[in-house]
Structure formats: C-alpha cells, structure tokens
Amino acid sequence: DEGLLEEVAGLVEWPVVLMGDFEESFLDVPGEVIRATIRANQKCFVLRKADGDLANKFLLTSNMVASDGGKTIIGGNGRVIRARSSDALHFWKTDQGPLPDYANDSNRDKPLDQRLAKLKALNIIFHEKLGTQGERVERIKALAKKLAPIVGADPNLAERAAELAKADLMTEVVGEFPETQG
C-alpha cells in the first residue's frame, strides 16, 4: 500500500515496526473491508499468507522504541482493530440477510436484489440534472448491454452485473466503510 507507506513515513521520525494480530474469525469479512478499517483507523498494514490470502496479522509503525518491546502499543492498536473488525463482521452478516420490506416477489430473493429494490424505492438523487440512483442504474444497464458484444461479453451477464453495480450503496458495510463501495 504505497499511499499508506508514504503517509506513515510522513508521520514518524523514529520508525519502529511492530506486529500484532487479531481473531481469525474476522477474516470471514471481505479482505477489502478488513484492509479499509485497519488502514483508515490505525494506519496499519494487513499482512498476507504465503498463498496470498489475508493473514490475521498487522504491522504498525511506532514513533519510539518502547521499554516493554511494544506490547502496550500493539495491545492498544489491537483493541481498536478488534472493535472495528467486530463492527465490520456484524455489518457483513447483516448484509447477508433479507430485507423483508423489499423481498415481496420472486425477482428479489437475494440480498443484493433487495438492496437494489430499496435503492430504487427511496428515489435517492444521484444528480440534480441526471435524476435518481435508480434511473442511473437503468442507464448503466442499457450501456453495459450495448457495449458487451463489442468486447466479446455476454450482453445478459453484463446487464445483470450493471444492474447490481450500485446495489451495495444500500448495504451496511458500505454505509460504514464507504471506501469499499463498488
């Protein structure tokens, strides 16, 4: 994460790198969400395992050599990471469930379809001159279906992907971690 590396380098004068960990159960949350919360809240780096999957470990950069070897610093960062990761796990699990008010027909039996229905029903304005988010989704769908054959893609799959592209705006995860939108 070059941006975070530059930010951390600008924040510390006496860099001391320490490693902490968090519960493996938090890895049930998508990696983008884990990285976003750890990066934004603690300016820490999430590590990967040899196979490329996220590890339940993080690196932090202290601005001093601590007399206890960094245990207190790691502990403090770990507490914040665990709290924010616990929130993320809660939001992620909530987003997997149904939205009963938006699940009233057979076309809306999946959580993202229900969130898309909510997005359209709320008539959220995308832009004053361009209309609602629902109208925006319809334009994106039409464009995707038209462009798909040009790039050798299935028009129906492209249209479906475009239809769901903005459904995540109505999820708890994106509400809490907007940088994960998309």
VEXDREN-2710 file (C-alpha; in Angstrom, 1 decimal):
% VEXDREN-2710
k/r/px/py/pz
1/ASP/0.0/0.0/0.0
2/GLU/2.2/2.8/-1.4
3/GLY/-0.2/5.6/-0.2
4/LEU/-0.2/4.3/3.4
5/LEU/3.5/3.8/3.3
6/GLU/4.0/7.4/2.3
7/GLU/1.6/8.6/4.9
8/VAL/3.2/6.6/7.7
9/ALA/6.7/7.7/6.6
10/GLY/5.5/11.3/6.9
11/LEU/4.1/10.7/10.4
12/VAL/7.0/9.1/12.1
13/GLU/10.5/10.4/12.8
14/TRP/11.9/7.3/14.6
15/PRO/10.1/4.3/12.9
16/VAL/9.9/1.1/14.9
17/VAL/7.9/-1.7/13.2
18/LEU/5.8/-3.9/15.4
19/MET/3.5/-6.8/14.6
20/GLY/0.1/-7.6/16.2
21/ASP/-2.7/-10.0/15.4
22/PHE/-6.5/-10.2/15.6
23/GLU/-9.0/-13.0/15.7
24/GLU/-9.0/-15.3/12.7
25/SER/-12.9/-15.2/12.6
26/PHE/-12.7/-11.6/11.4
27/LEU/-11.3/-13.0/8.1
28/ASP/-14.8/-14.0/7.2
29/VAL/-15.3/-10.4/6.3
30/PRO/-14.1/-9.5/2.7
31/GLY/-10.4/-8.5/2.7
32/GLU/-11.2/-5.1/1.3
33/VAL/-13.3/-4.2/4.4
34/ILE/-10.6/-5.5/6.8
35/ARG/-7.9/-3.6/5.0
36/ALA/-10.0/-0.4/4.8
37/THR/-10.8/-0.4/8.5
38/ILE/-7.3/-1.2/9.7
39/ARG/-5.7/1.2/7.2
40/ALA/-8.1/4.1/8.0
41/ASN/-8.4/3.8/11.7
42/GLN/-4.9/2.7/12.8
43/LYS/-2.6/3.4/9.8
44/CYS/-1.6/-0.3/10.0
45/PHE/-0.6/-2.7/7.2
46/VAL/-2.5/-6.0/6.9
47/LEU/-0.3/-9.0/6.1
48/ARG/-0.9/-11.9/3.7
49/LYS/-0.1/-15.6/4.0
50/ALA/2.2/-17.3/1.5
51/ASP/-0.9/-18.4/-0.5
52/GLY/-2.0/-14.7/-0.9
53/ASP/-4.9/-14.8/1.5
54/LEU/-5.1/-12.2/4.2
55/ALA/-3.5/-13.2/7.5
56/ASN/-4.8/-12.2/10.8
57/LYS/-1.8/-10.1/11.5
58/PHE/-0.9/-6.5/11.0
59/LEU/2.2/-4.3/11.1
60/LEU/2.2/-0.9/12.7
61/THR/4.9/1.7/12.9
62/SER/5.6/3.2/16.3
63/ASN/7.5/6.5/16.6
64/MET/9.6/5.2/19.5
65/VAL/11.4/2.3/21.0
66/ALA/9.1/1.2/23.8
67/SER/10.5/-0.1/27.1
68/ASP/8.2/-3.1/27.0
69/GLY/9.1/-4.1/23.5
70/GLY/6.0/-2.5/22.1
71/LYS/3.5/-4.8/23.9
72/THR/1.4/-1.8/25.1
73/ILE/1.4/-0.2/21.7
74/ILE/0.4/-3.4/20.0
75/GLY/-2.3/-4.1/22.6
76/GLY/-3.8/-0.6/22.1
77/ASN/-3.9/-0.9/18.3
78/GLY/-5.2/-4.5/18.6
79/ARG/-8.1/-3.4/20.7
80/VAL/-9.2/-0.8/18.2
81/ILE/-8.7/-3.2/15.3
82/ARG/-10.8/-5.8/17.1
83/ALA/-13.6/-3.3/17.8
84/ARG/-13.8/-2.1/14.3
85/SER/-13.4/-5.6/12.8
86/SER/-16.3/-6.7/15.1
87/ASP/-18.4/-3.9/13.7
88/ALA/-17.4/-4.9/10.2
89/LEU/-18.3/-8.6/10.9
90/HIS/-21.7/-7.5/12.2
91/PHE/-22.5/-5.3/9.2
92/TRP/-21.3/-8.1/6.8
93/LYS/-23.5/-10.7/8.4
94/THR/-26.5/-8.2/8.4
95/ASP/-26.0/-7.6/4.7
96/GLN/-26.2/-11.4/4.0
97/GLY/-29.8/-11.4/5.4
98/PRO/-33.0/-10.5/3.7
99/LEU/-34.7/-7.0/3.7
100/PRO/-38.3/-8.2/4.3
101/ASP/-39.8/-4.9/3.1
102/TYR/-38.1/-5.4/-0.3
103/ALA/-38.4/-9.1/-0.7
104/ASN/-42.0/-9.3/-1.9
105/ASP/-41.6/-11.0/-5.3
106/SER/-39.6/-13.9/-6.8
107/ASN/-37.2/-11.5/-8.5
108/ARG/-36.0/-10.2/-5.2
109/ASP/-35.0/-13.3/-3.4
110/LYS/-31.3/-12.4/-2.9
111/PRO/-29.9/-9.7/-0.6
112/LEU/-28.4/-7.6/-3.3
113/ASP/-31.6/-7.6/-5.4
114/GLN/-33.4/-6.5/-2.2
115/ARG/-30.9/-3.7/-1.7
116/LEU/-31.3/-2.6/-5.3
117/ALA/-35.1/-2.5/-4.8
118/LYS/-34.5/-0.3/-1.7
119/LEU/-32.2/2.0/-3.7
120/LYS/-34.9/2.4/-6.4
121/ALA/-37.8/2.8/-3.9
122/LEU/-36.1/5.5/-1.9
123/ASN/-35.6/7.7/-5.0
124/ILE/-32.2/8.8/-3.9
125/ILE/-31.0/11.6/-6.1
126/PHE/-27.8/10.9/-8.0
127/HIS/-27.5/14.3/-9.6
128/GLU/-30.0/17.2/-9.8
129/LYS/-29.9/17.1/-13.6
130/LEU/-29.4/13.3/-14.1
131/GLY/-32.1/12.0/-11.8
132/THR/-32.2/9.3/-9.2
133/GLN/-29.8/6.4/-8.5
134/GLY/-32.4/4.0/-9.9
135/GLU/-32.5/5.9/-13.1
136/ARG/-28.7/5.9/-13.2
137/VAL/-28.8/2.1/-12.8
138/GLU/-31.1/1.8/-15.7
139/ARG/-28.8/3.9/-17.9
140/ILE/-25.8/1.8/-16.8
141/LYS/-27.6/-1.4/-17.6
142/ALA/-28.5/-0.2/-21.1
143/LEU/-25.0/0.9/-21.8
144/ALA/-23.5/-2.4/-20.5
145/LYS/-25.8/-4.5/-22.6
146/LYS/-25.0/-2.4/-25.7
147/LEU/-21.2/-2.5/-25.1
148/ALA/-20.9/-6.2/-24.1
149/PRO/-20.9/-7.6/-27.7
150/ILE/-18.1/-5.2/-28.7
151/VAL/-15.8/-6.6/-26.1
152/GLY/-17.0/-10.2/-26.5
153/ALA/-19.0/-10.4/-23.3
154/ASP/-22.5/-11.9/-22.8
155/PRO/-25.0/-9.0/-23.0
156/ASN/-27.3/-10.5/-20.4
157/LEU/-24.5/-11.1/-17.9
158/ALA/-23.2/-7.6/-18.5
159/GLU/-26.6/-6.2/-18.0
160/ARG/-27.0/-8.2/-14.7
161/ALA/-23.6/-7.0/-13.4
162/ALA/-24.5/-3.4/-14.3
163/GLU/-27.9/-3.8/-12.5
164/LEU/-26.2/-4.9/-9.3
165/ALA/-23.3/-2.4/-9.6
166/LYS/-24.8/0.2/-7.3
167/ALA/-26.9/-2.2/-5.0
168/ASP/-24.1/-2.1/-2.5
169/LEU/-24.9/1.5/-1.7
170/MET/-27.7/0.2/0.4
171/THR/-25.5/-2.2/2.4
172/GLU/-24.5/-1.7/6.0
173/VAL/-20.8/-2.4/5.1
174/VAL/-20.7/0.4/2.5
175/GLY/-22.7/2.7/4.9
176/GLU/-20.0/2.2/7.5
177/PHE/-17.0/1.8/5.2
178/PRO/-17.8/4.0/2.1
179/GLU/-14.4/3.4/0.6
180/THR/-15.4/-0.2/-0.1
181/GLN/-18.2/0.9/-2.4
182/GLY/-18.1/-0.8/-5.8
END
